């Protein structure tokens, strides 16, 4: 499709500055070990779709119910995306228009809550998300928020605390789902708690969507009134969001997305979601998800063998948290992130249970394997990565050593080319 652009209109000619920055970003992606748990490398087919002429089209409304003419083909595209999402996740209704996970969560709240209603959610410090009632997010401003968290001893979600808070607070909604949690989530138990206290349940599977789609993580669909996700993390699609629910809530959810919280849908991104869902329905996608988990377990074990403390002791999914304090008490998460970045290893600092530093410093790092698994890395490579990380963190002020590892990382990355 790109080849349809005549040479005098290419980006390099029209805007060499932006073209050069995109080239640099591509080189950065190729030459770094990407361990940010929420990032991935989407397929060339998705990139082609998102970069297509579909970006030209306005289509406010839904298939066959649009406010604009000329929607014949985008109607078919959105219908395909919806049908594939329903097939992939086994849900009754899917809205594929949310521009992001945050938009998806906000639309769910708009569909069923009124300002000042009570919500019970996982706290950000314990692995939740901004849109799960964080004070400076709209969810924390509009609703009366109570937080549950992880047990300080085990690092696992404290379902007993969740249950007693639910009976004490009588929330209108409970949310379950996390951005930094490495263990299997017991959606069935939380569904029972919600039912017993008369609360609605929203499960946010943004991080684990690929694992849920392939049933490598139990699905919340049978237990939750609403399931929200992004499409670009383990699901490996374009950057965007989605809401799934039963037919009972379909109309309210659709109205909350449009016109409630969004205007025109991004049809190029919706088409990219359709392509992503088709890819995710293929058997090789399940093998990819299995390898993500195998790699996370191997990297986690590698870090433990290097003497690092893992929150909750292990991982069941695509990520894990390292609490740096027992091994390197003087090194903050921020220090670690900066030092690793110098050696082309990208990840993010993260707060850990019983955190003693501010969120800007933090005492942990979050490590995820979706992106490096897409590049074809396997268990053997995870041990090498653990070795790189440990060497840097144990010699955090040794700039010569870090520069030397950077060169090794760049050469090593050549063995795992990106498909672009
Ligand atoms: N920013 C995402 C993450 O890194 O987990 C969550 O929205």
Boltz pocket constraint, residues with backbone or C-beta under 6 A from the ligand:
constraints:
  - pocket:
      binder: B
      contacts: [[A, 37], [A, 38], [A, 101], [A, 129], [A, 179], [A, 180]]
      max_distance: 6.0
